[in-house]
């Protein structure tokens, strides 16, 4: 099984959300449909900016915690190094 650490956004350079899941397509879809009320629903964060694949859930969680602790500028640099146009990567994975 694969596990994913991912970053969502609401607009370019906007509000970011970092999470972990074992089913990336399903989880991003849930964000897009605003199925769960909370931070992402409140700030309309539903576009996939970046993701990583891990073989171990503990590694995915470790990476999530690491990214959450990063400075915002580092997170933006990470996204732009892999997704310079800030495309919603959901279409590529679904």
C-alpha positions as CSV (number, residue, x, y, z in Angstrom):
1,X,0.0,0.0,0.0
2,X,1.1,3.5,-0.7
3,X,0.7,6.6,1.5
4,X,0.8,10.2,0.5
5,X,1.8,13.4,2.0
6,X,0.1,16.3,0.1
7,X,-0.3,20.0,0.0
8,X,-3.5,21.7,-1.0
9,X,-4.1,25.4,-1.8
10,X,-7.0,27.7,-2.5
11,X,-5.2,30.1,-4.9
12,X,-1.7,30.8,-6.0
13,X,0.4,31.8,-3.0
14,X,-2.8,31.5,-0.9
15,X,-3.7,29.4,2.1
16,X,-2.0,26.0,2.3
17,X,-3.1,22.7,3.9
18,X,-0.8,19.7,4.5
19,X,-2.2,16.2,5.0
20,X,-1.6,12.5,4.8
21,X,-3.7,9.8,3.2
22,X,-3.6,6.3,1.8
23,X,-6.0,7.2,-1.1
24,X,-5.0,10.5,-2.6
25,X,-7.6,10.7,-5.3
26,X,-10.4,10.0,-2.9
27,X,-9.1,12.4,-0.3
28,X,-8.7,15.3,-2.7
29,X,-12.1,14.6,-4.1
30,X,-13.5,14.8,-0.5
31,X,-11.8,18.2,-0.1
32,X,-13.3,19.4,-3.5
33,X,-16.8,18.3,-2.4
34,X,-16.4,19.9,1.0
35,X,-17.5,16.6,2.6
36,X,-15.8,17.4,5.9
37,X,-16.4,20.7,7.6
38,X,-13.3,22.4,9.0
39,X,-10.2,24.3,7.9
40,X,-10.2,23.3,4.2
41,X,-13.9,23.9,3.9
42,X,-13.8,27.2,5.7
43,X,-11.0,28.6,3.4
44,X,-12.1,26.7,0.2
45,X,-8.8,24.8,0.0
46,X,-9.4,22.2,-2.6
47,X,-6.6,22.2,-5.2
48,X,-3.7,19.8,-5.1
49,X,-0.4,21.6,-5.4
50,X,2.1,18.9,-4.4
51,X,2.3,15.3,-3.2
52,X,4.8,12.7,-2.3
53,X,4.4,8.9,-2.2
54,X,5.7,6.8,0.7
55,X,5.8,3.1,1.3
56,X,5.4,3.4,5.1
57,X,2.7,5.3,6.9
58,X,5.2,6.4,9.6
59,X,7.4,8.0,7.0
60,X,4.4,9.8,5.5
61,X,3.4,11.2,8.9
62,X,7.0,12.1,9.7
63,X,7.2,14.1,6.4
64,X,3.8,15.8,7.1
65,X,5.1,17.0,10.5
66,X,8.3,18.1,8.9
67,X,6.5,20.1,6.2
68,X,4.1,21.7,8.7
69,X,7.1,22.9,10.7
70,X,8.7,24.5,7.7
71,X,8.7,28.3,7.1
72,X,6.0,29.3,4.6
73,X,8.6,30.4,2.1
74,X,10.1,26.9,2.1
75,X,6.7,25.4,1.4
76,X,6.1,27.8,-1.5
77,X,9.6,27.0,-2.9
78,X,8.8,23.3,-2.7
79,X,5.6,23.7,-4.6
80,X,7.1,26.0,-7.2
81,X,10.0,23.7,-7.8
82,X,7.6,20.9,-8.8
83,X,4.5,22.8,-10.0
84,X,5.7,26.3,-11.1
85,X,2.3,27.1,-12.7
86,X,0.3,26.1,-9.6
87,X,-1.8,23.7,-11.6
88,X,-4.4,21.7,-9.7
89,X,-2.7,18.3,-10.0
90,X,-6.0,16.4,-9.2
91,X,-6.7,16.0,-12.9
92,X,-3.3,14.3,-13.4
93,X,-3.9,11.7,-10.6
94,X,-7.6,11.0,-11.2
